[in-house]
Amino acid sequence: MNDFFDTNYESTRLNQLSKQCLSDVKITGEIYFGAIGGENRLDFASWFFNNEAQEKINESGYKDFLLNLLDSLIIYRSNHKQEFSRSGIVKIKESLASIEWIKDGEAEALADIKKSTILQ
């Protein structure tokens, strides 16, 4: 294993995936994700998109590819002892993705809050 943490790896992979799957569409939304158990692996992802965008995400294969990528990124960051490595938010604006890593456990709580405000 390479001990060097590549700070550009995450954004490069997200951009490659967006170009591969979402180049024909313009979608905007967020995915809250994280590892819950003791293992540094993806346990949940909450998707917040309108119905049309969610359909395009599913049809393009982006959802499955992104879930696999997020699992890999959690493992990568954990193996490199990064401070925030188990929870985050993928923000997609007009089909361009960025990732924000947050404190362990916060993504699930933030997703629950967002779900409750949407249902009201």
C-alpha positions in Angstrom: 0.0 0.0 0.0 1.2 3.5 -0.8 1.4 5.6 2.4 0.9 8.8 0.5 -2.6 10.3 0.8 -3.6 11.8 -2.6 -5.7 14.9 -1.9 -6.9 15.0 -5.5 -8.0 11.3 -5.7 -11.6 11.9 -4.4 -12.5 14.8 -6.6 -10.8 13.2 -9.6 -12.9 10.0 -9.2 -16.1 11.9 -8.5 -15.6 14.0 -11.7 -14.8 10.9 -13.8 -17.9 9.2 -12.6 -20.1 12.2 -13.2 -18.8 12.6 -16.7 -19.3 8.9 -17.4 -22.9 8.7 -16.1 -24.4 12.2 -16.0 -22.9 14.0 -19.0 -26.3 14.2 -20.8 -28.3 15.5 -17.8 -28.3 18.3 -15.3 -29.3 17.2 -11.8 -28.9 18.8 -8.4 -29.2 17.2 -5.0 -27.3 15.6 -2.1 -26.3 12.2 -0.7 -25.6 11.8 3.0 -23.5 8.7 3.7 -21.5 7.0 6.3 -20.2 4.0 8.2 -22.1 3.2 11.3 -20.5 0.0 12.7 -16.9 -0.6 13.8 -15.9 -1.5 10.3 -14.8 1.3 8.0 -17.3 0.4 5.2 -20.3 2.2 3.8 -23.4 1.3 5.8 -26.0 3.9 4.6 -26.7 6.5 2.0 -29.7 8.8 2.0 -30.4 10.4 -1.4 -32.2 13.7 -1.7 -33.2 14.4 -5.3 -36.5 15.2 -7.1 -38.2 12.2 -8.7 -37.0 13.0 -12.2 -33.4 13.3 -11.1 -33.6 10.1 -9.1 -34.9 8.2 -12.1 -32.0 9.5 -14.2 -29.5 8.5 -11.5 -30.9 5.0 -11.3 -31.1 4.5 -15.1 -27.5 5.8 -15.7 -26.0 3.4 -13.3 -24.6 6.3 -11.3 -26.2 5.2 -8.0 -24.5 1.8 -8.0 -21.2 3.2 -9.1 -21.3 6.0 -6.5 -22.1 3.6 -3.7 -19.1 1.5 -4.6 -16.9 4.6 -4.9 -18.0 5.9 -1.5 -17.2 2.6 0.1 -13.8 2.7 -1.4 -13.2 6.3 -0.3 -14.2 5.4 3.3 -11.6 2.6 3.3 -9.0 4.8 1.6 -9.4 7.7 4.0 -9.5 5.3 7.0 -6.4 3.5 5.9 -4.6 6.8 5.6 -5.7 7.9 9.1 -7.6 11.0 7.8 -9.5 12.9 10.6 -12.9 12.7 8.8 -13.1 9.4 7.0 -16.5 7.7 7.8 -19.3 10.3 7.1 -19.9 12.8 4.5 -22.1 14.6 2.0 -21.9 14.4 -1.8 -23.3 17.5 -3.3 -24.3 17.5 -6.9 -25.0 20.7 -8.7 -25.9 20.6 -12.4 -24.3 17.1 -12.5 -21.0 18.3 -11.0 -20.2 16.5 -7.8 -18.2 17.5 -4.7 -17.7 15.8 -1.4 -17.6 17.2 2.1 -16.3 14.9 4.9 -17.8 15.5 8.3 -17.5 14.3 11.8 -18.3 10.6 12.4 -22.0 10.1 13.0 -23.1 13.5 11.8 -24.3 12.4 8.3 -27.0 10.1 9.6 -28.3 12.7 12.0 -28.3 15.4 9.3 -30.0 13.1 6.9 -32.8 12.4 9.5 -33.2 16.1 10.0 -33.5 16.7 6.3 -36.0 13.9 5.9 -38.2 15.3 8.7 -38.2 18.8 7.1 -39.1 17.4 3.7 -42.0 15.4 5.2 -43.5 18.5 6.9 
